[in-house]
């Protein structure tokens, strides 16, 4: 029978990976949407179309901080679990968790130090 800690480790690793990818997708969507709006403006499109496209852009921009917040929380939870379950470090799940933590660092919100 499998250790329930390994199952939790796998689940938390998947959450960190998914949220990291989700943030990247939203950032790409913002760039794509901004380019679409610029092309529509250059083509002299209707104001209604521009407003609707701008609404889509704003919605995408609002999702980035939300993704960052959820990713930071999931990253912290997985980090805690990795610290607390060091006896599992020989397992594949533990190594995958370490890799996911390292890969997700670039997508974490930047902390401002004064």
N, CA and C atoms as an extended XYZ file, in Angstrom:
342
Properties=species:S:1:pos:R:3:atomname:S:1:resname:S:1:resid:I:1 pbc="F F F"
N         0.843       -1.192        0.000 N   UNK     1
C         0.000        0.000        0.000 CA  UNK     1
C         0.878        1.241        0.000 C   UNK     1
N         0.492        2.204       -0.745 N   UNK     2
C         1.265        3.437       -0.914 CA  UNK     2
C         1.132        4.351        0.305 C   UNK     2
N         2.199        5.059        0.585 N   UNK     3
C         2.235        6.018        1.697 CA  UNK     3
C         1.346        7.220        1.348 C   UNK     3
N         0.406        7.598        2.215 N   UNK     4
C        -0.464        8.743        1.907 CA  UNK     4
C         0.316       10.052        1.776 C   UNK     4
N         1.490       10.134        2.394 N   UNK     5
C         2.309       11.343        2.263 CA  UNK     5
C         2.798       11.499        0.833 C   UNK     5
N         3.100       10.377        0.173 N   UNK     6
C         3.535       10.437       -1.227 CA  UNK     6
C         2.403       10.942       -2.117 C   UNK     6
N         1.192       10.506       -1.812 N   UNK     7
C         0.037       10.955       -2.584 CA  UNK     7
C        -0.144       12.465       -2.425 C   UNK     7
N        -0.054       12.962       -1.194 N   UNK     8
C        -0.180       14.398       -0.945 CA  UNK     8
C         0.938       15.178       -1.624 C   UNK     8
N         2.135       14.615       -1.595 N   UNK     9
C         3.280       15.255       -2.240 CA  UNK     9
C         3.035       15.370       -3.746 C   UNK     9
N         2.507       14.315       -4.340 N   UNK    10
C         2.208       14.318       -5.776 CA  UNK    10
C         1.126       15.348       -6.103 C   UNK    10
N         0.089       15.411       -5.277 N   UNK    11
C        -1.005       16.360       -5.507 CA  UNK    11
C        -0.495       17.794       -5.412 C   UNK    11
N         0.247       18.100       -4.357 N   UNK    12
C         0.756       19.461       -4.165 CA  UNK    12
C         1.753       19.839       -5.268 C   UNK    12
N         2.528       18.879       -5.730 N   UNK    13
C         3.460       19.136       -6.837 CA  UNK    13
C         2.680       19.488       -8.099 C   UNK    13
N         1.614       18.750       -8.362 N   UNK    14
C         0.776       19.023       -9.532 CA  UNK    14
C         0.130       20.397       -9.469 C   UNK    14
N        -0.276       20.805       -8.276 N   UNK    15
C        -0.897       22.126       -8.109 CA  UNK    15
C         0.110       23.223       -8.439 C   UNK    15
N         1.328       23.091       -7.930 N   UNK    16
C         2.358       24.102       -8.195 CA  UNK    16
C         2.659       24.170       -9.694 C   UNK    16
N         2.792       23.021      -10.338 N   UNK    17
C         3.068       22.997      -11.780 CA  UNK    17
C         1.937       23.650      -12.564 C   UNK    17
N         0.695       23.302      -12.217 N   UNK    18
C        -0.462       23.829      -12.944 CA  UNK    18
C        -0.578       25.339      -12.786 C   UNK    18
N        -0.418       25.835      -11.572 N   UNK    19
C        -0.546       27.277      -11.342 CA  UNK    19
C         0.587       28.050      -12.014 C   UNK    19
N         1.760       27.462      -12.050 N   UNK    20
C         2.887       28.108      -12.719 CA  UNK    20
C         2.606       28.238      -14.221 C   UNK    20
N         2.104       27.162      -14.815 N   UNK    21
C         1.753       27.193      -16.242 CA  UNK    21
C         0.612       28.175      -16.498 C   UNK    21
N        -0.369       28.190      -15.598 N   UNK    22
C        -1.522       29.067      -15.755 CA  UNK    22
C        -1.092       30.532      -15.785 C   UNK    22
N        -0.171       30.906      -14.918 N   UNK    23
C         0.313       32.286      -14.877 CA  UNK    23
C         1.000       32.653      -16.192 C   UNK    23
N         1.811       31.752      -16.711 N   UNK    24
C         2.499       32.004      -17.978 CA  UNK    24
C         1.482       32.179      -19.110 C   UNK    24
N         0.449       31.358      -19.116 N   UNK    25
C        -0.580       31.447      -20.158 CA  UNK    25
C        -1.294       32.794      -20.096 C   UNK    25
N        -1.651       33.249      -18.896 N   UNK    26
C        -2.315       34.547      -18.771 CA  UNK    26
C        -1.404       35.684      -19.221 C   UNK    26
N        -0.123       35.595      -18.910 N   UNK    27
C         0.805       36.643      -19.348 CA  UNK    27
C         0.901       36.681      -20.873 C   UNK    27
N         0.935       35.507      -21.503 N   UNK    28
C         0.962       35.452      -22.972 CA  UNK    28
C        -0.336       35.995      -23.553 C   UNK    28
N        -1.449       35.669      -22.890 N   UNK    29
C        -2.753       36.141      -23.361 CA  UNK    29
C        -2.839       37.661      -23.322 C   UNK    29
N        -2.263       38.278      -22.304 N   UNK    30
C        -2.259       39.746      -22.203 CA  UNK    30
C        -1.511       40.343      -23.390 C   UNK    30
N        -0.362       39.789      -23.711 N   UNK    31
C         0.433       40.298      -24.836 CA  UNK    31
C        -0.331       40.112      -26.149 C   UNK    31
N        -0.907       38.942      -26.338 N   UNK    32
C        -1.663       38.659      -27.560 CA  UNK    32
C        -2.859       39.596      -27.690 C   UNK    32
N        -3.571       39.795      -26.598 N   UNK    33
C        -4.757       40.654      -26.614 CA  UNK    33
C        -4.360       42.106      -26.885 C   UNK    33
N        -3.253       42.562      -26.316 N   UNK    34
C        -2.799       43.932      -26.552 CA  UNK    34
C        -2.442       44.121      -28.026 C   UNK    34
N        -1.797       43.122      -28.605 N   UNK    35
C        -1.472       43.185      -30.031 CA  UNK    35
C        -2.739       43.227      -30.879 C   UNK    35
N        -3.737       42.442      -30.482 N   UNK    36
C        -5.009       42.419      -31.211 CA  UNK    36
C        -5.667       43.797      -31.150 C   UNK    36
N        -5.652       44.416      -29.979 N   UNK    37
C        -6.256       45.747      -29.822 CA  UNK    37
C        -5.506       46.774      -30.667 C   UNK    37
N        -4.184       46.703      -30.663 N   UNK    38
C        -3.384       47.633      -31.474 CA  UNK    38
C        -3.719       47.489      -32.955 C   UNK    38
N        -3.884       46.254      -33.432 N   UNK    39
C        -4.229       46.033      -34.836 CA  UNK    39
C        -5.621       46.582      -35.145 C   UNK    39
N        -6.559       46.379      -34.218 N   UNK    40
C        -7.914       46.890      -34.432 CA  UNK    40
C        -7.923       48.413      -34.472 C   UNK    40
N        -7.147       49.054      -33.604 N   UNK    41
C        -7.056       50.518      -33.603 CA  UNK    41
C        -6.456       51.012      -34.911 C   UNK    41
N        -5.412       50.330      -35.382 N   UNK    42
C        -4.760       50.722      -36.630 CA  UNK    42
C        -5.711       50.558      -37.821 C   UNK    42
N        -6.580       49.554      -37.731 N   UNK    43
C        -7.529       49.308      -38.818 CA  UNK    43
C        -8.761       50.205      -38.719 C   UNK    43
N        -8.857       50.967      -37.627 N   UNK    44
C        -9.985       51.881      -37.458 CA  UNK    44
C       -11.287       51.170      -37.132 C   UNK    44
N       -11.212       50.165      -36.290 N   UNK    45
C       -12.407       49.386      -35.927 CA  UNK    45
C       -13.394       50.199      -35.095 C   UNK    45
N       -14.586       49.665      -35.008 N   UNK    46
C       -15.683       50.254      -34.256 CA  UNK    46
C       -15.317       50.374      -32.771 C   UNK    46
N       -15.784       51.465      -32.137 N   UNK    47
C       -15.505       51.691      -30.710 CA  UNK    47
C       -16.030       50.559      -29.837 C   UNK    47
N       -17.183       50.028      -30.190 N   UNK    48
C       -17.770       48.936      -29.401 CA  UNK    48
C       -16.839       47.714      -29.396 C   UNK    48
N       -16.308       47.367      -30.546 N   UNK    49
C       -15.386       46.227      -30.649 CA  UNK    49
C       -14.134       46.489      -29.813 C   UNK    49
N       -13.619       47.708      -29.896 N   UNK    50
C       -12.422       48.048      -29.117 CA  UNK    50
C       -12.690       47.969      -27.619 C   UNK    50
N       -13.847       48.456      -27.192 N   UNK    51
C       -14.186       48.402      -25.764 CA  UNK    51
C       -14.293       46.960      -25.275 C   UNK    51
N       -14.933       46.112      -26.068 N   UNK    52
C       -15.085       44.708      -25.678 CA  UNK    52
C       -13.718       44.015      -25.610 C   UNK    52
N       -12.869       44.298      -26.579 N   UNK    53
C       -11.534       43.695      -26.561 CA  UNK    53
C       -10.717       44.213      -25.374 C   UNK    53
N       -10.928       45.480      -25.028 N   UNK    54
C       -10.238       46.044      -23.867 CA  UNK    54
C       -10.729       45.383      -22.578 C   UNK    54
N       -12.024       45.060      -22.512 N   UNK    55
C       -12.560       44.344      -21.351 CA  UNK    55
C       -11.896       42.975      -21.207 C   UNK    55
N       -11.718       42.288      -22.325 N   UNK    56
C       -11.054       40.979      -22.309 CA  UNK    56
C        -9.621       41.136      -21.790 C   UNK    56
N        -8.943       42.179      -22.246 N   UNK    57
C        -7.577       42.452      -21.800 CA  UNK    57
C        -7.542       42.702      -20.294 C   UNK    57
N        -8.467       43.510      -19.800 N   UNK    58
C        -8.505       43.818      -18.365 CA  UNK    58
C        -8.761       42.562      -17.532 C   UNK    58
N        -9.644       41.693      -18.008 N   UNK    59
C        -9.921       40.444      -17.291 CA  UNK    59
C        -8.669       39.576      -17.215 C   UNK    59
N        -7.941       39.490      -18.301 N   UNK    60
C        -6.707       38.700      -18.312 CA  UNK    60
C        -5.677       39.298      -17.359 C   UNK    60
N        -5.581       40.615      -17.352 N   UNK    61
C        -4.614       41.284      -16.475 CA  UNK    61
C        -4.970       41.076      -14.999 C   UNK    61
N        -6.267       41.006      -14.695 N   UNK    62
C        -6.693       40.786      -13.310 CA  UNK    62
C        -6.375       39.368      -12.840 C   UNK    62
N        -6.287       38.426      -13.760 N   UNK    63
C        -6.031       37.038      -13.381 CA  UNK    63
C        -4.574       36.801      -12.985 C   UNK    63
N        -3.652       37.613      -13.470 N   UNK    64
C        -2.235       37.398      -13.171 CA  UNK    64
C        -1.947       37.532      -11.676 C   UNK    64
N        -2.371       38.611      -10.999 N   UNK    65
C        -2.114       38.680       -9.552 CA  UNK    65
C        -2.791       37.554       -8.776 C   UNK    65
N        -3.987       37.149       -9.222 N   UNK    66
C        -4.680       36.046       -8.567 CA  UNK    66
C        -3.866       34.754       -8.695 C   UNK    66
N        -3.354       34.494       -9.891 N   UNK    67
C        -2.520       33.308      -10.102 CA  UNK    67
C        -1.258       33.376       -9.251 C   UNK    67
N        -0.657       34.551       -9.177 N   UNK    68
C         0.555       34.708       -8.370 CA  UNK    68
C         0.269       34.417       -6.903 C   UNK    68
N        -0.859       34.914       -6.417 N   UNK    69
C        -1.216       34.695       -5.013 CA  UNK    69
C        -1.431       33.204       -4.740 C   UNK    69
N        -2.182       32.541       -5.620 N   UNK    70
C        -2.438       31.112       -5.432 CA  UNK    70
C        -1.160       30.297       -5.583 C   UNK    70
N        -0.307       30.699       -6.531 N   UNK    71
C         0.967       29.995       -6.719 CA  UNK    71
C         1.862       30.166       -5.500 C   UNK    71
N         1.923       31.372       -4.949 N   UNK    72
C         2.749       31.612       -3.764 CA  UNK    72
C         2.290       30.742       -2.598 C   UNK    72
N         0.974       30.634       -2.430 N   UNK    73
C         0.432       29.805       -1.342 CA  UNK    73
C         0.755       28.334       -1.572 C   UNK    73
N         0.546       27.842       -2.783 N   UNK    74
C         0.825       26.434       -3.098 CA  UNK    74
C         2.313       26.139       -2.979 C   UNK    74
N         3.150       27.082       -3.402 N   UNK    75
C         4.607       26.923       -3.320 CA  UNK    75
C         5.028       26.810       -1.860 C   UNK    75
N         4.449       27.657       -1.026 N   UNK    76
C         4.771       27.637        0.404 CA  UNK    76
C         4.343       26.314        1.040 C   UNK    76
N         3.145       25.839        0.700 N   UNK    77
C         2.656       24.572        1.256 CA  UNK    77
C         3.546       23.409        0.836 C   UNK    77
N         3.928       23.372       -0.437 N   UNK    78
C         4.791       22.289       -0.916 CA  UNK    78
C         6.175       22.378       -0.282 C   UNK    78
N         6.696       23.593       -0.117 N   UNK    79
C         8.001       23.770        0.533 CA  UNK    79
C         7.974       23.236        1.960 C   UNK    79
N         6.902       23.552        2.669 N   UNK    80
C         6.755       23.054        4.045 CA  UNK    80
C         6.708       21.532        4.075 C   UNK    80
N         5.954       20.962        3.160 N   UNK    81
C         5.836       19.506        3.135 CA  UNK    81
C         7.185       18.861        2.825 C   UNK    81
N         7.921       19.455        1.891 N   UNK    82
C         9.243       18.922        1.534 CA  UNK    82
C        10.181       18.982        2.747 C   UNK    82
N        10.128       20.082        3.489 N   UNK    83
C        10.966       20.222        4.687 CA  UNK    83
C        10.587       19.199        5.752 C   UNK    83
N         9.287       18.980        5.915 N   UNK    84
C         8.803       18.088        6.972 CA  UNK    84
C         8.916       16.605        6.634 C   UNK    84
N         9.049       16.288        5.367 N   UNK    85
C         9.062       14.881        4.941 CA  UNK    85
C        10.402       14.492        4.317 C   UNK    85
N        11.491       14.894        4.923 N   UNK    86
C        12.809       14.622        4.352 CA  UNK    86
C        13.139       13.136        4.271 C   UNK    86
N        12.465       12.311        5.084 N   UNK    87
C        12.728       10.868        5.010 CA  UNK    87
C        12.247       10.262        3.701 C   UNK    87
N        11.461       11.024        2.934 N   UNK    88
C        10.980       10.560        1.624 CA  UNK    88
C        11.897       10.996        0.484 C   UNK    88
N        13.044       11.589        0.799 N   UNK    89
C        13.855       12.207       -0.258 CA  UNK    89
C        14.418       11.232       -1.284 C   UNK    89
N        14.343        9.951       -1.014 N   UNK    90
C        14.811        8.959       -1.992 CA  UNK    90
C        13.744        8.634       -3.034 C   UNK    90
N        12.524        9.133       -2.832 N   UNK    91
C        11.428        8.785       -3.737 CA  UNK    91
C        11.383        9.711       -4.950 C   UNK    91
N        10.784        9.199       -5.999 N   UNK    92
C        10.619        9.979       -7.230 CA  UNK    92
C         9.704       11.182       -6.993 C   UNK    92
N         8.664       11.002       -6.187 N   UNK    93
C         7.725       12.083       -5.907 CA  UNK    93
C         8.421       13.251       -5.213 C   UNK    93
N         9.318       12.941       -4.299 N   UNK    94
C        10.054       13.982       -3.576 CA  UNK    94
C        10.936       14.762       -4.547 C   UNK    94
N        11.622       14.045       -5.422 N   UNK    95
C        12.485       14.704       -6.405 CA  UNK    95
C        11.668       15.559       -7.373 C   UNK    95
N        10.502       15.055       -7.767 N   UNK    96
C         9.612       15.840       -8.638 CA  UNK    96
C         9.148       17.111       -7.937 C   UNK    96
N         8.882       17.002       -6.637 N   UNK    97
C         8.452       18.170       -5.862 CA  UNK    97
C         9.556       19.217       -5.825 C   UNK    97
N        10.793       18.783       -5.615 N   UNK    98
C        11.921       19.724       -5.597 CA  UNK    98
C        12.081       20.418       -6.945 C   UNK    98
N        11.940       19.655       -8.007 N   UNK    99
C        12.046       20.218       -9.357 CA  UNK    99
C        10.926       21.238       -9.602 C   UNK    99
N         9.704       20.889       -9.204 N   UNK   100
C         8.564       21.804       -9.395 CA  UNK   100
C         8.764       23.086       -8.604 C   UNK   100
N         9.277       22.977       -7.383 N   UNK   101
C         9.532       24.166       -6.563 CA  UNK   101
C        10.553       25.077       -7.238 C   UNK   101
N        11.606       24.479       -7.754 N   UNK   102
C        12.663       25.256       -8.403 CA  UNK   102
C        12.137       25.924       -9.685 C   UNK   102
N        11.385       25.167      -10.481 N   UNK   103
C        10.849       25.699      -11.737 CA  UNK   103
C         9.847       26.822      -11.501 C   UNK   103
N         9.091       26.745      -10.416 N   UNK   104
C         8.042       27.729      -10.143 CA  UNK   104
C         8.592       29.031       -9.573 C   UNK   104
N         9.823       29.043       -9.115 N   UNK   105
C        10.376       30.255       -8.486 CA  UNK   105
C        10.328       31.462       -9.408 C   UNK   105
N        10.527       31.264      -10.694 N   UNK   106
C        10.526       32.397      -11.625 CA  UNK   106
C         9.141       33.014      -11.771 C   UNK   106
N         8.094       32.261      -11.453 N   UNK   107
C         6.728       32.766      -11.587 CA  UNK   107
C         6.138       33.281      -10.285 C   UNK   107
N         6.907       33.219       -9.208 N   UNK   108
C         6.422       33.736       -7.935 CA  UNK   108
C         6.451       35.266       -7.958 C   UNK   108
N         5.544       35.894       -7.208 N   UNK   109
C         5.581       37.367       -7.160 CA  UNK   109
C         6.884       37.832       -6.535 C   UNK   109
N         7.403       38.924       -7.067 N   UNK   110
C         8.657       39.455       -6.553 CA  UNK   110
C         8.408       40.209       -5.266 C   UNK   110
N         9.204       39.920       -4.263 N   UNK   111
C         9.065       40.615       -2.992 CA  UNK   111
C         9.913       41.883       -3.041 C   UNK   111
N         9.330       42.976       -2.591 N   UNK   112
C        10.019       44.261       -2.590 CA  UNK   112
C        10.682       44.425       -1.220 C   UNK   112
N        11.982       44.638       -1.249 N   UNK   113
C        12.705       44.826        0.007 CA  UNK   113
C        13.069       46.293        0.153 C   UNK   113
N        12.882       46.808        1.343 N   UNK   114
C        13.164       48.236        1.576 CA  UNK   114
C        14.480       48.396        2.293 C   UNK   114
